[in-house]
């Protein structure tokens, strides 16, 4: 895994705006419609190449495939693993409960077709590795000989699976977590064995403190779930070196007041027990930007590094490079410049077609991040 040894490196959280024609194909496949592989697979391959080339041309150091072939950061498992069916009863974050008109104002016009959340109704088992193999092959080809250390692949965590897909099968929440950890281990190891950095997506480690998806069987209190979720991650990645992984947590990539988000301080000690060396956190939006100060009191363990979000993924303001540099130097002055990598608060297209920001602005934000990292590097080295 690349580290910021002589300058601040840049990356992001994973998902990027997908081409509209590909979104239609992805949604059809997600909902069980027949899609001609002779059409689908070449389009995914070309989209990955387009997205990787654009990231490279902007100057992003550690790129992804933009999650081009996935319907969503967690929903992709529906067609890859058995055990899912029914329909999950969607919950509402407590901040939206308090301000219900916010959802009406912000959800109009959003394409929600790829946000298909089901229930766990049977044993979670890998059906086929074909889709994952395709993802890894497409990213390898798109890199065009560039080192695989320059790329990462996101994968959903056991805790997030239990959060998104309510348990209607396993005897307890703990049993559900253990089963998903065992099921996902093959995917995690395959990503690393292919030479890529594994990013483990775990919004549940923060988001589930203020959101529940309807009635969830045997769902424990938040701190108990957090502890169990970290343990499940560690069990699933037991065979993977820490420096080949990073963990992403967030408070929900939705437009809302977020005034009920649990403070980073209250979860960080437990989150830092997770094995991955990297930790990706929100640090650009107005609810969490101040939390760089937490690391003055809670020391970053040896071997760990941070990927703070320095661009917001929920508004159309293009951050000034100077502001981005300021955000990066704050973290560098606390945890050390070599322990900081510039990132985004979350993915830019968490669900296919459900981008909160115009695609052109997304790329402008990433370009501003690269410039901001250059400014910060000149000041820090």
Secondary structure, DSSP 8 states (H G I E B T S, - for coil): ----SSS-EE---S-----HHHHHHHHHHHTT----HHHHHHHHHHHHHHHHHHHHHHT-SSB--TTTT-SBTTGGGGGTEEEEES-------HHHHHTTHHHHHHHTT---TT----EEEEEEEE--SHHHHHHHHHHHHHHTT--GGGBEEEEE-HHHHHHHS-BSSSSSHHHHHHHHHHHHHHHHHHHHHTT-EEEEE-THHHHTTS---SS-TT---HHHHHHHHHHHHHHHTTTS-GGGEEEE--S-SS-S--TT---HHHHHHHHTTSS-SEEEE--SSTTTGGGGGHHHHS---TT-EEEEEEE-SSS-----HHHHHHHHHHHHHHH-GGGBEEEESS-S-SBTT--SS-HHHHHHHHHHHHHHHHHHHHHH-
